[in-house]
Amino acid sequence: MTQLKRGRAASMIGAVSAALGLALTPAPAKAETFINILTGGTSGVYYPLGVALSKIYGEKIPGVRTQVQSTKASVENLNLLQRGKGEIALALGDSVKLAWEGNADAGFKEKLGKLRGIAAIYANYIQIVASKDSGIKSFADLKGKGLSVGAPKSGTELNARAIFGAMAMSYGDLAKTEYLPFAESVELIKNRQLDATLQSAGLGVASIRDLASSLPIQVVAVPGEVAEKLGPPYIAAEIPANTYEGQTEAVPTLAVRNILVTHEDVPEEIVYQMTKQLFENLDQMVAAHKAAKAIKLETATKGVPLPLHAGAERYFKEVGILK
């Protein structure tokens, strides 16, 4: 073979090899979709439900990677969503309403216009629990006592402020006001450094179960007329007897529905899948916390105080909840 022919043959072999190489090179992997789930303190209800959502989404939505973030709950969650620092969050209905309106006193410097609703889920119950030794039996008995009202400007603390106002009382009537998450509040009561805690959470919240198993408690009633004074999203409710150890009678209180919230920049398909997989895997949510028993498809669009995300709307139309 002449030198010229050998050169041409080598060129052809090189071209074929290059072509084969391109054919055998794997296509670039599709980028993962990241879902950060904003919850609350680890001793509350938001956190275990967020962990359940993380597992469901990780298993059921292709190409998704999830993370559960423990936060100070509602107000922080909504501000983080507005800044694109999460894809889905749990928040109290009144906090969501105030965020959409841009209520500065509630912790929202401006209207959080990027927020979008996914679904109304279970209700939070206002649960005021005191040690028996404190002598607190009624809401009025909180005067001159020490109370934790939740983390500063959390959904729980917004609830506390609203209820005190409706009862013609203020934090100034207390001997001591602590702004602490649920678990820390309970530890102070156990150590006789605090009389009571106000917690806005699902029934059977771990922190109060822990307290009730450690010392005798008194679940304090919130009068039904407070719900009438405050109006929506507050409703009159009841903590059933035996929800907590030593609580032998039902106790009247208030409830506020929780909302799953996202923001407008999350793709429609992802929000559609997040909504769909939530309602198709409710058994896993209930296994994570019994508060999830109250999550119903039939009431998922009721009382959501801001526009639904297009992805959630699509799912609800598909299943006949919306026209």
Secondary structure as the mmCIF struct_conf table of DSSP 4:
data_model
#
loop_
_struct_conf.conf_type_id
_struct_conf.id
_struct_conf.beg_label_comp_id
_struct_conf.beg_label_asym_id
_struct_conf.beg_label_seq_id
_struct_conf.end_label_comp_id
_struct_conf.end_label_asym_id
_struct_conf.end_label_seq_id
HELX_RH_AL_P HELX_RH_AL_P1 GLN A 3 LEU A 24
BEND BEND1 THR A 25 THR A 25
HELX_LH_PP_P HELX_LH_PP_P1 PRO A 26 GLU A 32
STRN STRN1 THR A 33 LEU A 38
TURN_TY1_P TURN_TY1_P1 THR A 42 SER A 43
BEND BEND2 GLY A 44 VAL A 45
HELX_RH_AL_P HELX_RH_AL_P2 TYR A 46 LYS A 60
BEND BEND3 ILE A 61 ILE A 61
TURN_TY1_P TURN_TY1_P2 PRO A 62 GLY A 63
STRN STRN2 VAL A 64 GLN A 69
BEND BEND4 LYS A 72 LYS A 72
HELX_RH_AL_P HELX_RH_AL_P3 SER A 74 GLN A 82
TURN_TY1_P TURN_TY1_P3 ARG A 83 GLY A 84
BEND BEND5 LYS A 85 LYS A 85
BEND BEND6 GLU A 87 GLU A 87
STRN STRN3 ILE A 88 LEU A 92
HELX_RH_AL_P HELX_RH_AL_P4 GLY A 93 GLU A 101
TURN_TY1_P TURN_TY1_P4 GLY A 102 GLY A 102
HELX_RH_3T_P HELX_RH_3T_P1 ALA A 104 ALA A 106
TURN_TY1_P TURN_TY1_P5 GLY A 107 GLY A 107
BEND BEND7 LYS A 109 GLU A 110
TURN_TY1_P TURN_TY1_P6 GLY A 113 LYS A 114
STRN STRN4 LEU A 115 SER A 131
HELX_RH_3T_P HELX_RH_3T_P2 LYS A 132 SER A 134
TURN_TY1_P TURN_TY1_P7 GLY A 135 GLY A 135
BEND BEND8 SER A 138 SER A 138
HELX_RH_3T_P HELX_RH_3T_P3 PHE A 139 LEU A 142
TURN_TY1_P TURN_TY1_P8 LYS A 143 GLY A 144
BEND BEND9 LYS A 145 LYS A 145
STRN STRN5 GLY A 146 SER A 148
BEND BEND10 ALA A 151 ALA A 151
TURN_TY1_P TURN_TY1_P9 PRO A 152 LYS A 153
BEND BEND11 SER A 154 SER A 154
HELX_RH_AL_P HELX_RH_AL_P5 GLY A 155 ALA A 166
TURN_TY1_P TURN_TY1_P10 MET A 167 ALA A 168
HELX_RH_3T_P HELX_RH_3T_P4 TYR A 171 ASP A 173
BEND BEND12 LEU A 174 ALA A 175
STRN STRN6 LYS A 176 GLU A 178
HELX_RH_AL_P HELX_RH_AL_P6 PHE A 182 LYS A 190
TURN_TY1_P TURN_TY1_P11 ASN A 191 ARG A 192
BEND BEND13 GLN A 193 GLN A 193
BEND BEND14 ASP A 195 ASP A 195
STRN STRN7 ALA A 196 ALA A 201
TURN_TY1_P TURN_TY1_P12 LEU A 203 GLY A 204
HELX_RH_AL_P HELX_RH_AL_P7 ALA A 206 SER A 214
BEND BEND15 LEU A 215 LEU A 215
STRN STRN8 ILE A 217 VAL A 220
HELX_LH_PP_P HELX_LH_PP_P2 ALA A 221 ALA A 221
TURN_TY1_P TURN_TY1_P13 GLY A 224 GLY A 224
HELX_RH_AL_P HELX_RH_AL_P8 GLU A 225 LEU A 230
TURN_TY1_P TURN_TY1_P14 PRO A 232 PRO A 233
STRN STRN9 TYR A 234 ILE A 239
TURN_TY1_P TURN_TY1_P15 ALA A 241 ASN A 242
BEND BEND16 THR A 243 TYR A 244
TURN_TY1_P TURN_TY1_P16 GLU A 245 GLY A 246
BEND BEND17 GLU A 249 GLU A 249
STRN STRN10 VAL A 251 HIS A 263
TURN_TY1_P TURN_TY1_P17 GLU A 264 ASP A 265
BEND BEND18 VAL A 266 VAL A 266
HELX_RH_AL_P HELX_RH_AL_P9 GLU A 268 GLU A 280
TURN_TY1_P TURN_TY1_P18 ASN A 281 ASN A 281
HELX_RH_AL_P HELX_RH_AL_P10 LEU A 282 ALA A 288
HELX_RH_3T_P HELX_RH_3T_P5 LYS A 290 ALA A 294
HELX_RH_3T_P HELX_RH_3T_P6 LEU A 297 THR A 299
TURN_TY1_P TURN_TY1_P19 ALA A 300 GLY A 303
BEND BEND19 LEU A 306 LEU A 306
HELX_LH_PP_P HELX_LH_PP_P3 PRO A 307 PRO A 307
STRN STRN11 LEU A 308 LEU A 308
HELX_LH_PP_P HELX_LH_PP_P4 HIS A 309 HIS A 309
HELX_RH_AL_P HELX_RH_AL_P11 ALA A 310 GLU A 318
TURN_TY1_P TURN_TY1_P20 VAL A 319 GLY A 320
BEND BEND20 ILE A 321 ILE A 321
#
